[in-house]
C-alpha cells in the first residue's frame, strides 16, 4: 500500500465513524486511521434521544437546518438522505421504527438503546479494517506538498488526506471541546462564532419557583426583538431558574444566538397552557366549565385542563382569589384567560455548554465545497459533522447531518 493512500479521520463521533465507513466503501485499498481524543468512540452518541438514539427523522428537508445556505445543505442531503440513513442501519442490523406518540417523525432503533447503534458501528469499523486509535489528541496539523504532518500527544502521524470530524463544543464532559476550530483556522478557514443551542433557558419567575420540577404539555414561542421567530408544542418542565424540556429546546436557538452572539437582551418566551387552542377557544372552554359548576373553586375548575400544581401557582401569581367561580370578578376571569392564552416571560440568559445539545456556528461553509465537503483553502482537507456551521432542529436532524456529511466527506472526491 502506497504512503499516499493513508487517510486519517479525526473525531470518533457519529460523523467520524460514518466518514471512515464511507471511505472504506469508496476506497477499499486505502489505509484508514480513526483517531479519537476520548478513551472510547461515540460517547455523545450514547446520550442522543435520552439514551434511545434518535437516529434520523422522516421529515428531514434542507429547510429544517440553519447556518449554511439551503443549497449547501441540500447538496449533502441529496447524496445521503433519511432513507439512505435508514437503509444503512437496517443493513447494519439495526432496524428502526417511527415513534407514533406524536407527529414529529423521529426514528429510533427497535431496541430503544443507543448502545445497540454504537456497538454495531464499532463492529463494522473493525470488520472494515479501520484502525482505531483512542486517547489520541491532535495538537497540530501542517500541510505539505504530499499531505499532512500531524502532531499528537502519542507521537507524530502522517496522512495524505485528512477528514476533520471533531464536533462542536457541547457536552464538554463527553469530549466536546471545539478543538477542531483551531485546526481549521490553521488552514486559513473562518469560524462562525459557536453558540450552544437546544438548551434550557433562564427566565426566573414566581410560577416556576412554586412548581419547580413540574412537567406539562405546553405551546411555546420564541420572541426576539418583539417578533415571534418560532413556535412548538411539546413537554416542558418548570425549574427554579426558568424552563427546560423538549418544547423549550425546540425554540431555544434564536434566543441563544440573540443573547450569546448578538449580545442583545430583548428575548422572551410566550407560553400557552392549553396547546393549539386560540384565545377564543380557551375562553369558550372555560366559560362552559364555569357555567356548569358556578360554585366550584376556581383552581379546581382548571385542574382538569392542566397539571394539578399549576392552577394554584397561576392564581397566586395573578393575585386572584381562589374562591367560587361565581364570585370571581369578570375582570379577573379575563386576566386569567389572557394569561393562559399567552404568558410573556423575559429570558435573561441561557444555560451553559454542558447543557446544550448542539452547536450553532463552526467552519464557514462558504469556504467548503458543497458537493464534496472538501476545503476550498487546502487540497486534501475535508470536513464532516458539527464542526461545520450547520445545525438542525431537535429530533434526529443533527444526527442525520452527521451521517450524511460523514458519508460525503468519506468519498474523498477531488
N, C-alpha and C positions, 0 to 999 in steps of 0.2 A: 504494500500500500504506500503510495507516494505521500510525502510530507504535506503536499498541497491539499490533500484530501481530509485533513484533520479539521473538525469543526467543534468549537466549544460553545455550549449553551449555558448562559449564566442565569441561574434562578430556577429552583426546583418546585415552583408552584404550578398551577394549572396550565398557564401559558407556556412555561418552560418545558413541562412534560410533553405537552402536545407538540411543541416545536421539535423536540427530539424524535418523537414517533413519526412526525411528518417528514423530517429529514431522512430518517431511515427508509421510509416508504419511497421517497423520491430519489434518494441517493444510496442505494443498498451497499455500495462499496466503500463509503466514507467511514472514517473513524469518528465516532461521536462521543463527546465527553460532556456530561451534565453536571455542573457544579452548583452546590447549594451551601450557603454560609451557616445554616442551621444544621443540627446533627441528624435530621431526618427530612424527607421530602414532604411537601404538601400539608404543612401544619395548618395553614389558613383554610385549606380545603375542608379540613375536618370540622370546622365551625360553621361552614356555609349552611344556610337553611336550618339554623338551630341544631346542627349536627345531623340533619337528614340529607343535606346536599341537594339544593335546588339546581339541578344540572343545566336546565335550559328553560325556555318558555315558548309556547306555541304562537305567541303574539309578537315575536321578535321582528321588528322592522327598523330600518335606519333612523326613523324619526323619533324613536324612543331612546336615543343616545344623545349625549351632549359632548361639547368640547370641539372635536374636529367637525368639518363640514359633513353634511348628509351624504354627499357624493363620495367622500373619502371612506366613510363607514360602509356605505353600500358596496363599494369596490371590494372590500374584505368579506362582508357577509355573503355576497353573491357567490363566493368561492367555497363557503362552508357555512350554510345556514342552519337553522334549528333542526331541520330534517336530517341534515348531514350529521349533526351532533347526536341525534337520537340513533341513527343507523350505526354510527361509530361505537356508541356504548352498547347497543344491543349485540353487535358483533363481538364486542369485548366480553360479553357475558353479563351485562348489567341492563336488564330490561327496565324501562321507565313507565311510569303511569302519570296521568294528568290529575292533579288534585281537584276534586269536584265541589269542595265546600264553598267555593266562590267562583267567580268567572275570570280569575286572573291568569289562568293558563300555565301555572307552574308545573314543571315535570320533575319528578323525584324517582330515585331507584325504588324498586318494589320492596326492597329490604328496609327502606327508610333509614339507612345508615351510610354516612359519608365514608366510613371505613371500608365499606364494600367497594366504593368507587376508587378510593386511593389504593387499596390493596391490589386490585386488578390492573390499575395503571402501572404500578411499580412492577408487577409481574410481567406486564407487556414490555416495559423498558428492558428488563433483564432478558426476556426471550428475544428481543430485537438486538441484543448485543450492545446496548448503550452503556458506556462506562459511567458509573455514578460515583461522584466524589462529594461527600458531605463534610461539613465543618471547614469548608474552604471559602475564605473571604477574598474577593478580588480587590486588591488595593489600588492597582492602576493598570491601564491598558494603553499601549503605544502602537501606532500603526506604522508599518514599514512597507517596503516595496512588494513584499510577497505575503504579508499577513500581519498578525498582531502578536506582540510580545506582552504577556500577562504576568504581572507580579502578584503573587498571592501569599497568604500567611503560611502556606505549606510549600513554598518554593515556586520557581518560575514555570510558566506554561507557554505554549505557542499554539496559535490557531490560524489557519488560512482564512477562515470566515468566522465571524463572531455574531452570536444572537444574544442581545440583552433582553432578558425577561425577568428583571429584578423586582417588578411590582411597584407599588406606591408606598405610602407612609403609614397606612392604617394598620392596626394590630401590631404595634411595636414589640409586644411580648412574644409574638409568634414570628418575629423576624422582619416585619415591615419597617425598614429604616430609610427608604428613599436613597440608598447608596448609588443606585443606577443613574441618578440625575447628574452627579458629578462626573461619572464616567462619560455620559453623553455630552456634557459640556466640554469635556476634554477633547472631543472630536469636533467641536465647533457648533454643537446644537444649542438652540434656545430652549429654556424651560418655562412653561407657563406656570405661574405660582401655584403649588399644590395646596389644596384645601380639603379637609376631611368632610365627607358628605354621608348621607344616610345615618344620621346620628341624633341623639336626644337633644332637646332644646331647653335652654334655661329661660324660664318665664315665670318667676315667682309670683304667686297669687294666693289669696286666702282659701279658695276652694281646694286647690291641690294640697295645701298644708293640712286641711282637715281630712282629706280622703286619700292620703299617701298610700300607694300600693293598689288602689282600686283600678280594675280594668273594665273598659266599656267599649262598645261599638260606637264610633263617632265619625262624623264627617268633618274634615279638617281642610282649611285653605291657608296657603302661604300668601301673606300680604306684604309686598315690598314697595316702599315709597308710595303707599296709598293705593297700589294697584294689585289686584289678585293675579298671581302668577300660575298657580296650580292648585288642584283640589283632589282629595282622595277620601274614600270611606273604608275604614278597617278598624282593627283593635287598637286602642290607645290606653296608656297607663298614666295615671296621675302620680307625680313624685314630689318630694319636698322642694326640689329645685325647679320643677315645671312639668314637662311632659316627655314621654317616650312611647315606644311601641311602634308597630308597623305603620299606622296612619301617619305618625309624626315623621318617621324615617322617610316615608314616601314623598313628603313635601318639603323636606329639610334643605335640599340642595340650593335653591335660590336664596334662601335665608343665610345659609352658611357662606355662600360667595359674597353676598352683600355685606355681611358683618366682618368676614375674615380676609377677603381680598380687596373689596372696595372700601372697607373701613367706614361704612355708613350705618348709623344706628337708627334706622327707620323701618324696622320689621315687626310684623305682628302675625299672630295666628288667629284665625277665625274658627271657632268651634261650634258645631251644631250637634245638639244632644239627641236629636232624632234624625238619623242619616237619611238622605234622599227625600226629605219632605220639605216643601216650601213653608214659608211663614203662615200662609193661609191654611195649609193642611194641618200644621201644628195647632193653630188656633181652633180649627174646627174639631180636631180630635179632643182637645182639652175641654172645649165647650160642651161636647157631647157627654164626656165623663162627669163634668160638674153639674150638668142638668139632671142626670140620672141619680146622682148622690150628693145633693146640695149640703147635707150635714157632715159629709166626710171631711176629715182633716186634710188640709191642703197637701202636705207632704205625702200622705197616703194615696192621694189622687194621682200622684206622679210615679209612685213606686212600681207600678206595673209597666211603665214605659222605659225605665232605666234602672241601673244598678241601685240596690236598696240604700246605700250610704249617700248617694248623691243628692236626693231631694232636700234633706235637712241642711246640708252644706250650702246648697244653692240659695235656699231661703234665708239662711243666716247671712250670706254674702250680700244679698239684695235687701236685707233688713226688712223682710216681710214676715209678719206674724204667722206662725203655723197653727191657725185656728180653723174652724169650719169653713168650707168653701164659700157658703152663702154670706159669711161676714167679711170676706176678703174684699177690700175696695176694688172697684173696676180698674183704677189706675195701677194698682199693684198687680192685678192679673195681666194687664197689658205689658208691664215691665217684665214679668215672668216669661210671657210668650216671646217678647223681643230677645231676652237673654237666651232662652233655649234655641232660638232660631239663628243666632249668630253672635256669640260672645267673643269680643276682640280682646286679645291679651298681648301686650308688648313683649317681644323677645329681646333679651339683653345680650345673650351670648349663646354659643354652642358648647357642648361638652368636648372633651379632648380627643386626640388621635387614638387613644386606646379604646374609645367607644364608637368611633366611626367605622362604617363597613367598607366604604370606597373612597378613592382619591380622585377629586376633580383637579385637572392640571397634569403637568408632565411634559414630555418631549413634544415640542410644537410639531403638529402633523403636517404643516405646510413644508417642512423640511424632510419629509419622508414620502417615498413613492407609494401611492395608494394600492397599486396592483401587486406589489411585491413586499412592501414594508421594508424596503432597502433604504438606507440612509442616502440623502442627496448630498451629504457632506463628505462621506468616506466610503469608498468602494469596499464591499465585503462585509459591511456592518448592517445588521438587521435588528428590528425591534418587535416585541410581542407583548401583549397584555397591558397591564395597568401602568407601566412606565410611560406609555403614550397618553396624550391628552384626549382620552376617550373614557367616558363613564356612562353607564346605562341606568335605567330605572331599577328599583328594587324588584326582585322576583325572578332571578335567573338570567337577567340580561347581561350582567357583568361577567358571569362565568361563560356565557355564550361568546362574549368578546374575547375572553381568554382562549377558548378553544379555537375560534375562528382565526384570530390573529396568530396564534401559535402555529396553526396549520399552514397559513400563508407564508409566514416567515420561514418555516421549516422547508419550504420548497427551494429556498436559496436561489430564486430566479434572478438572473443577471438583468 
